Amino acid sequence: MILAAGVLAIAACEQKPTETKPEESKQPTTTGATTITETTTMAPPVIVEADLSTPADFEESAEKAISKTNYKSELAVLEVDIAKE
């Protein structure tokens, strides 16, 4: 009896799911003002290097804002900002 139950369980697992009709899968899906089909591909985003910020971009302003007299207070502000994250 246990063997028969095992055979039935295996047979049930091997059944293929019912396939959708090809006509249904080719129907476009409408979302808002955009129609999406299966053949639609999205282009990868283009990032311009000039739009990226680097530490060198902030070096000049940091040299003007931080001096020997106020570096401790500027450091304390940075530590507080980092602790918030």
C-alpha positions as CSV (number, residue, x, y, z in Angstrom):
1,M,0.0,0.0,0.0
2,I,2.9,2.4,0.8
3,L,4.5,1.4,-2.5
4,A,1.3,2.3,-4.4
5,A,1.1,5.7,-2.7
6,G,4.7,6.4,-3.6
7,V,4.1,5.5,-7.3
8,L,1.1,7.7,-7.4
9,A,3.0,10.6,-5.8
10,I,5.9,10.2,-8.4
11,A,3.4,10.0,-11.2
12,A,1.7,13.2,-10.0
13,C,5.1,15.1,-9.9
14,E,5.9,14.1,-13.4
15,Q,2.8,15.6,-14.9
16,K,3.6,18.5,-17.1
17,P,1.7,21.8,-16.4
18,T,-0.9,22.7,-18.9
19,E,0.5,25.0,-21.6
20,T,-1.2,28.3,-22.5
21,K,-2.4,28.7,-26.0
22,P,0.1,30.5,-28.3
23,E,-2.5,33.1,-29.2
24,E,-2.8,34.1,-25.5
25,S,0.9,34.5,-25.0
26,K,1.3,36.8,-28.0
27,Q,-1.4,39.2,-26.8
28,P,0.1,42.6,-25.9
29,T,-0.2,43.6,-22.2
30,T,-1.2,47.2,-21.7
31,T,0.0,49.1,-18.7
32,G,-1.0,52.8,-18.7
33,A,0.1,54.4,-21.9
34,T,2.7,51.7,-22.7
35,T,2.1,48.5,-24.6
36,I,4.4,45.7,-23.7
37,T,4.9,42.6,-25.8
38,E,7.1,39.5,-25.5
39,T,9.6,40.9,-28.1
40,T,10.0,44.3,-26.3
41,T,13.6,44.7,-24.9
42,M,14.8,47.4,-22.6
43,A,18.0,49.2,-23.3
44,P,20.5,49.4,-20.5
45,P,20.8,52.8,-18.9
46,V,23.5,55.1,-20.1
47,I,25.5,56.8,-17.4
48,V,27.7,59.7,-18.4
49,E,31.0,59.8,-16.5
50,A,30.7,63.5,-16.0
51,D,27.6,62.9,-13.9
52,L,29.4,60.7,-11.4
53,S,30.8,62.3,-8.2
54,T,34.3,61.4,-7.0
55,P,36.3,62.4,-4.0
56,A,38.4,64.7,-6.2
57,D,35.2,66.7,-7.0
58,F,35.0,67.8,-3.3
59,E,38.7,68.3,-2.6
60,E,38.8,72.0,-3.5
61,S,35.7,72.9,-1.5
62,A,37.0,70.9,1.5
63,E,40.4,72.7,1.4
64,K,38.5,76.1,1.5
65,A,36.1,75.0,4.3
66,I,38.4,73.2,6.6
67,S,41.3,74.9,8.3
68,K,43.7,74.3,11.2
69,T,41.4,76.1,13.5
70,N,38.1,74.4,12.7
71,Y,39.1,70.9,11.7
72,K,38.0,69.4,15.0
73,S,34.5,70.8,14.7
74,E,34.2,69.7,11.1
75,L,35.4,66.2,12.1
76,A,32.7,66.1,14.9
77,V,30.0,67.0,12.4
78,L,31.2,64.2,10.0
79,E,31.2,61.7,12.9
80,V,27.6,62.6,13.8
81,D,26.5,62.3,10.1
82,I,28.2,58.8,9.9
83,A,26.6,57.7,13.2
84,K,23.1,58.5,11.8
85,E,23.6,56.0,8.9
